[in-house]
Amino acid sequence: MQDIIAMDHIVKVFPPNVVALDDVSVTFRQGEIHAVVGENGAGKSTLMKILYGMIPANSGEIVHRGKAVRFNTPAEATAHGIGMVHQEILLVPQYTIWENIILGYEPVSLFGQIDRKKARELVQKQIEAFQFNLNPDAKVADISVAARQKVEILKLLYRKVTFLILDEPTSVLTPQEIPQLFTELRNLRKEGCTIVYISHHLDEVLDLSDRTTVLRKGKKIATVDTETLTMRSLAQMMVGREIIFEPVRKTQHPGSIAFEISGITLAQKAKRVLDDIHIQVRAGEVAGVAGVEGNGQQELVKAIMGLIPVDRGKISVQGQDLTHVSILERRKKIAFVSQDRAAMGTSLTASIKENAIMTHHRLNPQLTRVRGSVLDDLAIDNFTERLRKEFDIQMDRPEAEIRSLSGGNQQKVILGREFKLDTPFLLLDQPSRGLDVGSIEYIHRQILQMRDEGHAILLLSSDLEELFRITDRIYVLHRGKIIADLKTENTTLNEVGMLMLEGGPSHAETHH
């Protein structure tokens, strides 16, 4: 296989002195799936953004098919057959699939008008050629996230792209949609496409890629044939130390019930999205909620936090009824980590220290002076510094915007802030989503430490292996109902997976 692109001695420094890429060289061959892996902040996305013309390198060279090139915009990269599908999908929801695909590259008739019939035919041919199961006339607003991702890929293929960069493509997919995506990517490889696959999911990398490049702290560690790697060896290359994949929880003897929801019911548009939900979590226990996304998880989280009112039922912490109290009143008893870091977990344009004291500024009298009406800058600086040390947050200045941090470090700020509220109950919604193996291992240790200190924790995760590593019990949520309450040590990944997919009797047997 011939090299299609070579990136030689790439250096990228972000002001004032953050070295994102330090003399990185890597080649990509025609017709291969090439994985790029590394911890958050290792430089994966930065390297690809340089290749795609989104940001300039400080030094280094890109060689495309034997010629040195410099792409100043994504349009220039696309003209050379390079395309990138980002984590955030960028489509027009009101347009149909075929209208989105041709946008900006419309075939025109002799009179200069868009040839709608020809455009739709071209898109239909493409859908059939790559075996994508899509209806070209469907509106993007009405299709699944997985289908939207296929539209993004087809949009690039329509522009004659033969080099595809996919940044965390499975982070928005359900477990059932991933194998189909892999089949489609393998079909593209057969057609001669080169695919660069950025992922934190090491099992996906091992299953899908031909070669793997590992970055660590801005440096290239190695490029190797994937078939020579194991999960453990790949993780060790990424992190620089051994990662343990076995369950890390120890048997715990939980205390009294600290959190309880009983009979919670919620209807939206005449459909029950939560149906008579009963959940109990004891002090010193991690209970997990497993389910394919879209089965009521978001509504459950919003109901607990008071973001949506419930039709029926009761929510209580340590016996105190919170069903109808304000969000601030709930926050005295509930720490909350949202699955959406950017929209709900942080204010991206605010500073690290401003994000660190959110909620604390209303509940923690040590951060204020003058009878609680003025924030105390020195106390805030000290609090942020304690968070930095205790949660190993890699940051330059507390005054910097939080969006300047890697995803893993942003999540550490959020976890530190929430854990420091010292509430009896913690609600954690996908706390490790989009993070690398090192950050995930760290977060799991912190969660278990909170459990050992006697906090009650409810963990929602779409990652079954995560639930089996750190939970004591697993509730299975299916179509808005709790269909099973299982002791983790008495069940299997397969059993929970089948319940998630197929449901079960309305009162599944509880394994104790």
Sequence and secondary structure as in RCSB ss.txt:
>XXXX:A:sequence
MQDIIAMDHIVKVFPPNVVALDDVSVTFRQGEIHAVVGENGAGKSTLMKILYGMIPANSGEIVHRGKAVRFNTPA
EATAHGIGMVHQEILLVPQYTIWENIILGYEPVSLFGQIDRKKARELVQKQIEAFQFNLNPDAKVADISVAARQK
VEILKLLYRKVTFLILDEPTSVLTPQEIPQLFTELRNLRKEGCTIVYISHHLDEVLDLSDRTTVLRKGKKIATVD
TETLTMRSLAQMMVGREIIFEPVRKTQHPGSIAFEISGITLAQKAKRVLDDIHIQVRAGEVAGVAGVEGNGQQEL
VKAIMGLIPVDRGKISVQGQDLTHVSILERRKKIAFVSQDRAAMGTSLTASIKENAIMTHHRLNPQLTRVRGSVL
DDLAIDNFTERLRKEFDIQMDRPEAEIRSLSGGNQQKVILGREFKLDTPFLLLDQPSRGLDVGSIEYIHRQILQM
RDEGHAILLLSSDLEELFRITDRIYVLHRGKIIADLKTENTTLNEVGMLMLEGGPSHAETHH
>XXXX:A:secstr
  EEEEEEEEEEEETTTEEEEEEEEEEEETT EEEEE STTSSHHHHHHHHTTSS  SEEEEEETTEEE  SSHH
HHHHTTEEEE SS    TTSBHHHHHHTTS  B TTSSB HHHHHHHHHHHHHHTT    TTSBGGGS HHHHHH
HHHHHHHHTT  EEEEESTTTTS TTTHHHHHHHHHHHHHTT EEEEE S HHHHHHH SEEEEEETTEEEEEEE
GGG  HHHHHHHHHSS    S         SEEEEEEEEEEEETTEEEEEEEEEEEETTEEEEEE  TTSSHHHH
HHHHHTSS  SEEEEEETTEE TTS HHHHHTTEEEE S IIIII  TTSBHHHHHTTTHHHH GGGEETTTTEE
 HHHHHHHHHHHHHHTT   S TTSBGGGS HHHHHHHHHHHHHTT  SEEEEESTTTT  HHHHHHHHHHHHHH
HHTT EEEEE S HHHHHHH SEEEEEETTEEEEEEEGGGS HHHHHHHHHH   TT   B 
